[in-house]
Amino acid sequence: MHIGRNVDPGIARSWLLVNGARTELFDSAHDSRADQIVLDIEDAVDPARKPAARADVVEYLASGDKRAWVRINDRSTEFWSDDVDALAGKPGLAGVMLAKTEAAEHVTETFDRLGGGTPVLALVESALGIEEAVHIAKARGAFRLAFGSGDYRRDTGTSADDLAMAYPRSRLVVASRVGGLPGPIDGPTVSSSHPVLREQSALTVSLGLTGKLCLDMDQLPVINEVISPAPSDVAWARDFLADFDARGQVIRDGSDLPRLGRARKIEKLATAFGVQPS
């Protein structure tokens, strides 16, 4: 099922990064199976080409016919101010992904400069960002956290080993919960192997992250499938909710509350993603 941009970004699974200097890719990305697309004018674009890429992205979003997120340059760079000023008020701007977020002020300053109504997805890519994750999640304007896993590894010298990367991922999960945000978005899988992507997406889910960045449209079906609720979970959730309604929505004991919350969340996701019970 092709759901695409109808998916609430708060529960979106697949976030497709698209080079902001490659305008010929914009429409195909928009029509892809990505839950959300992110036009990238940060890492994907050479500094000398950033002004031109920014202008192309602004033009694409100016009419409002097409909607997308934009990954903008981080607060410490000379490009940040021009990015937010150029994007502010554009009808097609769904939100911004703020690169290299390391402080709550980075989020609030971006949010305010965009007019106070555009959601900011904070991309955390460093040891300092992970350490400040709770404050970032609580910042005014913060919409969701995302993990810049590649830059984090370069910053810390951490390997790509699952155990080594479990700590920063878990920190983002906990920070999101404390900040009252939806689950965080995991970093991309660089490998072109679908079995590797499936394994890494399953790890994403097991650690409590609820979305994943991706670099290739071929990865979208796998990410969407793995991060969606399993049909067996949907069957359990609907059975639980039916039983709960049949007994007059009476809470019998303390374990009913967390199960009720889980069942309602699964039902919401199943409805959004078109997952049928097994």
N, C-alpha and C positions, 0 to 999 in steps of 0.2 A: 504494500500500500504506500503510495506516495503522499506524504502528509506535508512535508516542507514547512513553509513559513507560517502555516496555521498553528504550529505548535507554540504554546506559551513559552517564552524564553526562560521562565523560572523552572521549567521541567525539561527543557530541550536537551537532547542526548548528544547529537553530533553538531559540532561547530566547525565549519569548513573555512579555513584560512585561504584567502585568494590574494595573490600579488596585486597590489593597488596600481602598479604600473602596466599591468596586462589587461587592458580594457576589453580585449576580445574574449576574455574568460568570464566576464561579469554575468552575462545573460545565461550562459550554460550553468554556471554555479547557482544562479538564482532558480533555475528550473530543475536543479538536481534534487536528490533525496535528503539533502542536509536539512536538519531542523532549523538551523540558523547559519547565515553566511557572514564572514568577517572580512571586509576589504582591508588589506594590510598595507599601511603606509609607514610602517616602522621597519622591522628587521628585513622584510622582503625587498625593500627599495634602497638602492644606493643613495647616500646623502645628496649627491649632486642632482638626482632625479626626483627627490622628494617634493619640491614645489609643483612640478608637473603632475606627479601622481596624485597629490592632494587636489589639484584643480580638476583632474579627471574624475576623481571620486565624488567631489562636490557636485560636478555637473550631472553625474549619474543619479545622485540622490535629490537633485533640486526639484524635480517635478513631483515627486512623491509616488510615482507609478511603481517604482521598485524600492523595496526596503532592505536595509542591511545594517549590520554593525560595522564599526570602523576601528581597527587597532591603530591608536595614535601613539606618537612618540612620548617618552616618559617626561615627567615634570622637570627634570634637571637639564633637559636639552633645549637648544635654541629653537627647535621645531614645535615644541608643545604649544606655545602661545598662538602661533599661526594656525596650527591644527584646530584648536578649539574655536578660535574666532571664525575660521572658514566654515566649520561644520554647524555652528550654532544656528538653530532655527530651520535647518533643512528638513523638508517634509518627509524625506525617505530615510532619515537617520533613526534607526531603532535604538541605538545606544552606542557607547564607545567602550572599547577594551583598552584600558590604560596600561601601557607597558611598564615593566620594572617598578611596580608600586612598592614603596618601602615605608610609607607613613600614612596615617589617616588623613593628614592635610593634603596629600597628593590627590586623594579622592574628592574631598570637599571643595578644594580649589577648582578642580576640573568640573565638578557638578555645578558649582556656582557660575563659572565662566560660560557654561553651556546654557545658562538660563534657569537652572534649578528644577528642570523637569525631565532631563535626559538621564537614563540610568547609566551608571558607571560599573563596568565589570573590571574588577581589579586583578590584573595579572601579576602574580607573585613569583619572582624569579631569582631570589637571592636569599642568603642566610638572614640578612636583616629583615627582609620582607616576611620570611617565615616566623621570625621572632616577634614581629609586630602584627602578626596575622589577626589576633583578636581585636586590636584597635582598628585595624583596617576594616574588618567586618562590621564593626560598630559605627563606622564613619557615616555621616549624613551623605546620602547619595549612593552608597555602596549597594549594588544590586546582587552580585554574586562574586565569588572568588574563583580564580583559575590558576593552574599551576604551570609555570614556565619551566618545565623539567630540564630542558637542555641547558639553559643559562644557569639554573640552580646547580647542576652538576659541575659546570665550568667554574662557578663561583666558589664552590666548597671542595672540589676535588673528589666528590662522591662518585662511585661507579653507578652504572645503570642497574645493578643487582636489585632484585625485588626487595630484599630485606633492607638494603641501604636506603632505598627510596620510600620505604613505608613510613618513616618518621615524618618527613615534610608533608606527605599526602595526608597522614592522620592529623597533623597539626591544622591543616586547612579544613578538614572535616569538623574537628572540634571547634575551631574558630567560627565557622559558618553556623554551627548550632548555637554557640554562645551569642553570636550577633543576630540571630533570628533570620538568617539568610537561607535560601535554598541550598541544596548540596553543591559542593564545588565541582569544577570542571577539570578533568585530568589533562596532562600534557599529551602531545601527539605521539603516535608510534611511527618511527621512521622506517622500519622494515616494510618491504612490499609483500611480505609473506602473510597471507590471510590467517593461517594457523597461529602465527606469532601475534597478530593483531587480535584474534579471538581470545588468546590466552591473556594478553595484557588488558583487554577490555574487561574480562572476567575479574582480574585482579582489581581493576578500578572499582567495580561494583562491590567486591568483597570488602574493600576498605571504606566504603561509604560515600565515595564520590558518585555523582549522578549524571555526569556528562563527560565528553572527551573532545579535545581539539583534534582536527585531522587536516592533512595536507593534500589528500588525493581523493577525488570523487569515488574511486573504486573502493575506498575503505568504508564508505557511508553505510551500505547495507549491513555489514558485519557489526559496526558500532551500534547502529539502531537496534539490531536484533538482540545483541548481548546485553545492552543497557535497559532494554524493555523488560517488564515483568515476565517471568516464565508462565506459560499456560497453566501449569500446575499451581502456581502461586495465585493466579487469577481465580482458579476454581476454589481454592481454599478461602480466599477473601470473600467471594460471593456467597459461599456456604455459610461463613461466619456471620456476614451481614444479614443474611436471610434468617438465620437462627436468632440473631440479636433482635431483629424486628418482631419475630414471632413470639418472643417472650416479653414483649412490651418495652424493649430497650432498657431492660433492667441490668445494672452492673452487679454481677454476682460476687466478684472478689477483685483484689488488686491487679491480678494478671489480665483481667478483661480490658482495662483501659489501654495498656500498650498494644494489645492485640487489636482493639478497635481502631486505634490510630493507624496501625500498620495496614489493616484491611481497607480502611478508607483511602489511604495513600495508594495502595495497589489498584483499587478500583478506579481512582482518578487517572492513574497512568494508563491502565488498560483501555479506558474509554478514549483517552487522548491519542493513543498509539494504535488503536484497533486490534488489540490482542484478545483472542478468544480463549476461554477456559479449555483445558484438555479433558 
